[in-house]
Amino acid sequence: MRRTDRLFELIQLFRSGRLWRGQDLADALGVSLRTLYRDIDSLTASGLPIEGERGVGYILREPIFLPPMTMSHPEVEALQLGMRMVSRLGDPDLAKAAQSLLVKIEAVLPSDRRDQDFSDHIALTAAMPEGVHQTLPILRQALRERRSLELRYRNAEGDESARLVHPLSLEYWGQVWTLTSWCTLRDDFRVFRADRIEQAILRECFQLRPKQSYEAYIQSLEEKTPQP
């Protein structure tokens, strides 16, 4: 958890108005006591009226009122539906992040928008294909860090191959996730279904030549599309 996110979560805990033991706060945030004490010192230095001391406990004596976020019913519905989709169709890390985001947004909504699910009348029937939960986190990390991936891949016929790829983009098609990459074995673009990736191992960072970029991939598709 980033420090800014952790400080926000700490403020949310203090807003309950209860007395907190340092260890309980540390456990709730998943950090050490030393880190917690540093965070509390930072909040106190910024002007938050936190009272207490190490070994005894901490409490926020004065309530904190965050400015309400003005959102219409359709906007809240779109947000809730989007987070529900991420929770259902993403990997566990994304699902956890979606729930955390909803809690943060809920905290700054006007009172008449809180504790309501405006998207409960919309049914989500799509489900994550088996095995993708374990694959998506490393695919996202590779894209984020621009690192190559060593893949063990099984195609539709059941044949297995080993590939070293430079990942370019993740796509969700309503039923499956795919990874568009530059394949060093084929020296060309290839699209891999995430649910057919048997193993993915992070390798070194890569530098793409212009012909290997995602823009070049899109251009190649356009060139192959028959003109009307």
SVG drawing of the C-alpha trace seen along z (x, -y; Angstrom):
<svg xmlns="http://www.w3.org/2000/svg" viewBox="-33 -22 50 53">
<polyline fill="none" stroke="black" stroke-width="0.4" points="0.0,0.0 1.3,-3.4 2.0,-5.8 -0.6,-8.3 -3.2,-5.5 -2.1,-4.3 -2.5,-7.7 -6.0,-8.0 -6.9,-4.7 -5.5,-5.7 -7.6,-8.9 -10.7,-6.7 -10.0,-4.5 -9.6,-7.5 -12.9,-9.0 -14.7,-6.2 -14.0,-8.2 -12.8,-5.2 -9.6,-4.8 -7.1,-2.7 -4.1,-0.7 -1.1,-1.2 -0.8,2.5 -4.5,2.7 -3.9,-0.2 -0.7,1.4 -2.5,4.7 -5.4,3.0 -3.0,1.3 -0.6,4.3 2.5,2.3 5.0,2.4 4.5,0.4 7.5,-1.8 5.9,-2.7 2.6,-3.4 4.2,-5.8 5.8,-7.6 2.5,-7.9 0.8,-9.2 3.6,-11.8 3.1,-12.9 -0.7,-13.3 -0.2,-15.2 2.4,-17.5 -0.1,-18.3 -2.6,-19.5 -4.9,-16.6 -6.0,-16.6 -4.8,-13.1 -4.2,-12.6 -2.4,-9.8 1.0,-8.2 2.9,-5.1 2.0,-2.1 -1.4,-3.7 -3.5,-4.4 -4.7,-7.1 -7.9,-8.9 -9.1,-11.7 -10.8,-14.2 -12.3,-16.4 -14.4,-15.1 -13.0,-15.4 -15.4,-16.5 -14.1,-15.9 -15.7,-18.0 -18.5,-16.0 -17.9,-14.8 -20.8,-15.9 -21.9,-12.9 -25.2,-12.3 -27.1,-9.0 -25.9,-7.8 -22.3,-8.7 -22.5,-6.7 -24.2,-3.8 -21.4,-3.8 -18.8,-3.8 -20.4,-0.9 -21.0,1.1 -17.4,0.6 -16.0,1.7 -18.3,4.7 -17.0,5.7 -13.4,5.3 -14.1,7.3 -15.6,10.1 -13.4,10.1 -10.1,9.1 -7.5,10.9 -7.5,10.8 -5.3,7.7 -7.6,5.7 -10.7,7.0 -9.2,5.8 -8.3,2.4 -11.8,2.0 -13.3,2.6 -10.9,0.2 -11.7,-2.5 -15.4,-2.1 -14.8,-2.6 -12.8,-5.8 -15.4,-7.2 -18.2,-6.3 -16.4,-8.4 -16.7,-11.6 -20.1,-11.2 -23.0,-13.3 -25.1,-11.7 -28.0,-10.9 -25.7,-8.9 -24.0,-6.7 -24.8,-3.1 -26.8,-2.6 -26.1,-0.3 -27.4,-2.0 -26.3,0.8 -28.0,3.7 -30.6,3.8 -27.9,4.7 -26.9,8.4 -23.4,9.5 -23.4,12.9 -19.8,13.0 -17.3,15.0 -13.5,15.2 -12.2,18.2 -10.5,20.8 -6.8,20.2 -6.8,16.5 -6.7,15.2 -3.2,16.6 -2.0,15.3 -3.3,11.7 -1.2,10.2 2.1,11.2 0.9,10.0 -0.1,6.7 3.2,6.4 5.1,7.1 3.2,4.4 3.7,1.9 7.4,2.5 8.0,3.2 9.5,6.5 9.7,9.6 7.8,12.7 8.8,16.3 5.6,18.2 4.7,21.8 1.6,21.7 -0.9,24.3 -2.9,23.6 -6.4,24.6 -5.2,27.9 -3.5,28.7 0.1,28.3 2.5,26.7 5.3,24.2 7.8,22.0 7.9,18.3 9.8,15.2 7.5,12.3 7.5,8.5 4.0,7.7 2.2,4.8 -1.4,4.8 -4.1,6.7 -7.6,6.9 -10.8,8.2 -13.3,9.5 -16.3,10.2 -15.4,13.9 -11.6,14.1 -8.5,12.0 -5.8,11.8 -2.2,10.6 -0.9,8.9 2.8,9.2 5.9,9.2 6.9,12.8 10.7,13.3 10.2,16.8 8.0,15.8 9.6,12.4 6.1,11.0 3.0,9.9 1.1,12.7 -2.0,12.7 -2.2,15.2 -5.3,16.2 -4.6,15.7 -6.4,18.9 -4.1,20.9 -0.9,19.6 0.4,22.5 3.2,20.5 4.5,16.9 8.0,15.9 9.2,12.3 12.4,11.6 14.5,8.5 13.2,5.1 13.0,4.7 13.3,2.0 11.0,2.1 12.0,1.2 9.4,-1.0 8.0,2.0 7.4,3.9 5.2,1.3 1.5,1.6 0.8,-1.3 2.6,0.8 0.4,3.8 -2.8,1.7 -1.5,0.4 -0.8,3.9 -4.4,4.9 -5.7,1.9 -3.6,2.9 -5.0,6.4 -8.6,5.2 -10.3,5.3 -11.3,1.8 -15.0,1.3"/>
</svg>
